[in-house]
Each structure stands twice: as C-alpha cells, then as structure tokens.
Amino acid sequence: MNPVIEIAIRHRLGTFELDASFASTGRLTALFGRSGSGKTSLVNIIGGLIAPTEGRVVIDGQVLVDTQAGVFVPKHRRRIGYVFQEARLFPHLTVRQNLLFGRWFAPRDATTGSELPGVLDLLGIGHLLERRPGALSGGEKQRVAIGRALLSKPRLLLMDEPLASLDEARKAEILPYIERLRDEIGVPIVYVSHSVAEVVRLATTLVTVDQGRVTACGSTGEVMSRLGVGGLSGAVEAGSIIEARVAGHDEDYDLTRLATRAGTLQVARSAMPPGGRVRVRILASDVLISLGPPVGVSALNVLPGRIMGIGERATGGAVELLIDCGGEKLLARLTAKSVDALGLAPGSAVHAVIKSVSIEGP
C-alpha cells in the first residue's frame, strides 16, 4: 500500500529546529510527544499554515510542498479539514448554519465524502441543529466542529489535541465518535496528542516526536513496545498494547476474560459483548518477572515468555525489558538490581505477572 502521508521537512522556529521525516498508510496517524516537541508545528506545515524552510509534503499522492521544485499549494486549495483544541464555532450561527459553512470549502466536482444527513448520524448531533454554540457542552461543540470539517469534503483531517480542553466525562463522550470517523469515513486522520490513553485507543499508526525529531514510526503496538524510543521510553506511561477478543465474563467476580496471542487475561468487568475486539494497555511498571511459574500469588495473569532485549540503565536505576509472550511484545520495567539478581539476559525464559486491576481497558 502506498503511503497516504509523506513528510520530510526542516524548519527553524526561533531557537527550535524541526527536522522530521515519516510516512504513514494508517487510517489514524497519531503524532505523540511531550508538550513543545514540535507536533503542532508539524500539523501546521501539513495544513499550509507554516511554509517550511525546506522539504516535501505529499498527501495521497499530491505534492503540496516541494521547496526544491518551488511548489507550495496554498492552504485553501489543499482540501484539508482542521479541528483545533477549541471548536471555534461561529457564536451567532446555529449548529445547522455552522455545519453548512463547511460546504463552502468543498470542491465543486467532489463526488465523495459525507453529506449533512450522514454527518449528523455519524456524530450524533441531529438533535442540536437549532441550538447555538453557547448552549452546547464542550463535547458537543467539538462534534459540530468535526462535522463542519467533514462537510468540506477533505482529503485529510487534521485534529490538533481536540480533547485537550475537555474534562474526563466529555472525553469519554467524544472518543467513540472519533473511532467511528477512523473506521467509517475513509478520510485519513492526523491526530496530535500527548495522552497515551487516547493514542492507545485511536491510533493505527504512531509517530513519536521528541525535541523536533521523529524518533519512531510504525503500528501503535509495535512502537509502544520498543526499547529506548525518545518521548516514550522512560516516561511513567511507557507500556505495551495487546490486541484482544472478549472471550466471556465472570459474573461471580465481576471480571472479563480476554483471549490474546499471549494467553488469557482477566481484567475488570467490561461492557463489551463476547466476541468484541479491544485493545488493552499494560504499564511497564505493573509487570513483575518470575523465573518460574509463580505459586501462591494474588495476581490472576501469568504469561510465559522469553526476553527479547534489555534496555540501557536509566536515571534512578530502572531498566526496561522487552518480552516475547506468544508473539505479543510486553514491556517490563525493573530495577537494575532485580535484573542482576535474577540473572536476566536476552533469551531468558520468564513469566510475566500482571494484576487484573493494573490492565487498562477495554
């Protein structure tokens, strides 16, 4: 499959230098990194709000920027929808009028993309049409902003931390709609975030950005389980993503059984029906290592595996281990003393022990 997004740029903003290259075929490409790492500058270059000093930007085969060839397509001709942290709706217009404003930017000959009824159904905002923005919740405003962007029939949708200004309840409200965007509309999305929880749930491709450089690009699970990825490894949120299927529920103990390539996991009760596909995240700091099958422990999840790699010792004495558990990559963080005491090395057979309450999702 050819890349939908190809970026190779260099740009200086005061003393900050952005030097980033990546290519993605993913339905939702997340740009992930700490605040100030250069994520928003990257999306502004993609959207045409910043002209890079040098480089190329190619979206779905169309060259939007090529400094060597003197190509710079202005932002209004790029057919890129932009959803900001704040909804930026017109306060004097109704929701219907705000949505229809997006049609002014749709190409006259466009035959693809959602029309108003489809957008209303996709985002669940049909009942809001006659309201004005002042009468909407933060989550409702963002859904309307997304709908307005979709009605411009974009070839790419840029979402710059669209949940950053929302509380946890509103985030939970809007996340399922972004999942529907990813899975149903056929428009690739570039999604900026510094929230691991959002990235784990939404991203099909993960691009990590650290101090203006792209440090990794690949499938979300693969990138998050790498050792030593700048902007990820060493952070308190470093961990692994495991794809799973809901195998059933244990009503007596309020647990859900998940079938994975690594084995069965038992987690806190999920509302997902049996057969549903989910992602779970396991923090590296929540994984204990045993040389043999543990006996007399309270943890319900024990996954046999083999150490694939051991990272460099970090400040504070922590060491990250990458473990192959039946084809799933699991990241564990131990003290250097524990690694030495157990005699751990690449190739060592181990058992990963994980408490049910430590597994995040589904």
Residue pairs with C-beta under 8 A, 6 or more apart in sequence:
1 25
2 25
2 61
3 23
3 24
3 25
3 58
4 24
4 25
4 26
4 59
4 60
4 156
4 188
5 22
5 23
5 24
5 29
5 46
5 58
5 59
5 156
5 188
5 190
6 23
6 56
6 57
6 58
6 59
7 20
7 21
7 22
7 23
7 42
7 45
7 46
7 55
7 56
7 57
7 58
8 20
8 21
8 55
8 56
9 18
9 19
9 20
9 21
9 42
9 45
9 52
9 53
9 54
9 55
9 56
9 57
9 65
10 17
10 18
10 19
10 52
10 53
10 54
10 55
11 17
11 18
11 41
11 45
11 50
11 52
11 53
11 54
11 55
12 18
12 53
13 41
16 38
16 212
17 212
18 38
18 41
18 42
18 45
18 52
18 212
19 212
19 213
20 38
20 42
20 209
20 212
20 213
20 214
21 214
22 207
22 214
22 217
23 217
24 188
24 205
24 207
24 217
25 205
26 188
26 203
26 204
26 205
26 219
27 182
27 183
27 188
27 189
27 204
28 178
28 182
28 188
28 189
28 191
28 202
28 203
28 204
28 205
29 188
29 189
29 190
29 191
29 203
29 204
29 205
29 206
29 207
30 190
30 191
30 192
30 193
30 198
30 199
30 202
30 203
30 205
30 206
30 207
30 220
31 39
31 42
31 43
31 190
31 191
31 192
31 193
31 207
31 209
32 39
32 193
32 194
32 196
32 199
32 203
32 206
32 207
32 208
32 209
32 231
32 232
33 39
33 194
33 208
33 209
33 210
33 231
34 194
34 210
34 231
35 194
37 209
37 210
37 211
37 212
37 231
38 209
38 211
38 212
38 213
39 160
39 192
39 194
39 209
40 160
40 161
40 192
41 50
42 192
42 209
43 158
43 160
43 190
43 192
44 50
45 51
45 52
45 57
45 65
46 57
46 59
46 64
46 80
46 156
46 158
46 190
47 75
47 78
47 80
47 82
47 158
48 64
48 72
48 73
48 74
48 75
48 76
48 78
48 80
49 75
51 65
51 72
52 65
52 67
53 67
54 67
54 68
55 65
55 67
56 63
56 65
56 66
56 67
56 68
57 63
57 64
57 65
58 64
59 78
59 80
59 155
59 156
60 155
60 156
60 188
62 73
62 155
63 69
63 71
63 73
64 71
64 72
64 73
64 78
65 71
65 72
65 73
76 105
78 155
78 156
79 107
79 152
79 153
79 154
79 155
79 156
80 154
80 155
80 156
80 157
80 158
81 102
81 149
81 150
81 152
81 154
81 156
81 157
81 158
81 187
82 149
82 157
82 158
82 160
83 142
83 145
83 146
83 149
83 157
83 158
83 159
83 160
83 162
84 145
84 160
84 162
85 160
85 161
85 162
85 164
85 165
86 165
87 133
87 138
87 141
87 142
87 144
87 145
88 145
89 98
89 133
89 141
89 144
89 145
89 148
90 97
90 98
90 101
90 133
91 132
91 133
91 134
92 132
93 101
93 132
93 133
94 129
94 130
94 131
94 132
95 125
95 128
95 129
95 130
95 131
95 132
95 133
95 136
95 144
96 129
96 130
98 133
98 144
98 148
99 116
99 119
99 129
99 144
99 147
99 148
99 151
100 116
100 151
101 148
102 147
102 148
102 149
102 150
102 151
102 152
103 151
103 152
104 152
105 152
106 113
106 151
106 152
106 153
107 153
110 153
112 153
112 186
113 150
113 151
113 153
113 154
113 185
113 187
114 122
114 150
114 151
114 185
115 151
116 151
119 125
119 147
119 150
119 151
120 126
120 129
120 147
122 147
122 150
122 177
122 180
122 181
122 184
122 185
123 143
123 144
123 146
123 147
123 177
123 180
124 143
124 177
125 140
125 143
125 144
125 147
128 136
128 140
128 144
133 141
133 144
136 144
137 170
137 173
138 165
138 166
138 167
138 170
139 166
139 170
139 171
139 173
139 174
142 162
142 163
142 166
142 174
143 174
143 177
145 162
146 157
146 159
146 162
146 177
146 178
146 181
149 157
150 157
150 181
150 185
150 187
154 187
155 187
155 188
156 187
156 188
156 189
156 190
157 181
157 187
157 188
157 189
157 190
158 189
158 190
158 192
159 178
159 189
159 190
159 191
159 192
160 192
161 192
161 193
161 194
162 174
162 178
162 191
163 170
163 171
163 174
163 175
163 193
163 195
163 198
166 174
171 198
175 198
175 201
175 202
178 191
178 202
179 201
179 202
181 187
181 189
182 189
182 202
182 204
191 198
191 202
191 203
193 199
196 224
196 237
196 239
196 281
197 281
197 360
199 206
199 220
199 224
200 220
200 224
200 241
200 279
200 281
200 360
200 361
201 279
201 361
203 220
204 219
204 220
205 217
205 218
205 219
205 220
206 216
206 217
206 218
206 219
206 220
206 223
206 224
207 214
207 216
207 217
208 214
208 215
208 216
208 217
208 223
208 229
208 230
208 231
208 232
209 215
209 231
210 230
210 231
211 230
213 230
215 229
215 230
215 231
215 232
216 223
216 226
216 229
216 230
216 232
217 223
220 241
221 240
221 241
221 242
221 243
221 279
221 329
222 329
223 229
223 232
224 232
224 238
224 239
224 240
224 241
224 331
225 240
225 241
225 322
225 329
225 330
225 331
226 232
226 233
226 322
227 233
227 309
227 310
227 311
227 320
227 322
227 331
228 311
228 312
228 320
232 238
233 311
233 320
234 314
234 318
234 320
236 285
237 283
238 283
238 284
238 285
238 320
238 331
238 333
239 281
239 282
239 283
239 284
239 285
239 286
239 331
240 281
240 282
240 284
240 328
240 329
240 330
240 331
241 279
241 280
241 281
242 260
242 262
242 265
242 279
242 280
242 281
242 282
242 328
242 330
243 260
243 261
243 277
243 278
243 279
243 328
244 258
244 259
244 260
244 265
244 277
244 278
244 279
244 280
244 362
245 258
245 259
245 260
245 275
245 276
245 277
245 278
246 256
246 257
246 258
246 259
246 270
246 272
246 273
246 274
246 275
246 276
246 277
246 278
246 362
247 257
247 258
247 259
247 264
247 274
248 256
248 257
248 274
249 255
249 256
249 257
249 269
249 270
249 274
250 256
250 257
250 266
254 268
254 269
255 266
255 267
255 268
255 269
255 300
255 356
256 266
256 267
256 268
256 269
256 270
256 272
256 362
257 264
257 265
257 266
258 264
258 265
258 266
258 267
258 278
258 280
258 362
260 326
260 328
261 325
261 326
261 327
261 328
262 303
262 305
262 325
262 326
262 327
262 328
262 330
263 303
263 304
263 325
263 326
265 280
265 301
265 354
265 356
265 359
266 300
266 301
266 356
267 280
267 356
267 359
267 361
267 362
268 356
268 357
268 359
270 278
270 361
270 362
272 278
272 362
276 362
278 361
278 362
279 361
279 362
280 359
280 360
280 361
280 362
281 359
281 360
281 361
282 330
282 331
282 354
282 358
282 359
282 360
283 358
283 360
284 320
284 331
284 332
284 333
285 333
286 354
286 355
286 358
286 359
287 323
287 330
287 331
287 332
287 333
287 352
287 353
287 354
288 299
288 332
288 352
288 353
288 354
289 321
289 332
289 334
289 338
289 342
289 344
289 350
289 351
289 352
289 353
290 302
290 350
290 351
290 353
291 342
291 348
291 349
291 350
291 351
292 351
293 302
293 304
293 351
294 302
294 351
294 353
297 353
298 355
299 353
299 354
299 355
299 356
300 355
300 356
301 353
301 354
301 355
301 356
301 359
302 351
302 352
302 353
302 354
303 325
303 326
303 330
303 351
303 352
303 354
304 325
304 326
304 349
304 350
304 351
304 352
305 323
305 324
305 325
305 326
305 330
305 349
305 350
305 351
305 352
306 323
306 324
306 347
306 348
306 349
306 350
307 321
307 322
307 323
307 324
307 344
307 345
307 346
307 347
307 348
307 350
308 322
308 323
308 324
308 329
308 346
309 321
309 322
309 346
310 319
310 320
310 321
310 322
310 339
310 344
310 345
310 346
311 319
311 320
311 321
311 322
312 319
313 319
313 336
314 320
317 335
317 336
317 337
318 333
318 334
318 335
318 336
319 333
319 334
319 335
319 336
319 339
320 331
320 332
320 333
321 331
321 332
321 333
321 334
321 339
321 344
322 329
322 330
322 331
323 329
323 330
323 331
323 332
323 350
323 352
324 330
325 352
330 352
332 352
334 344
344 350
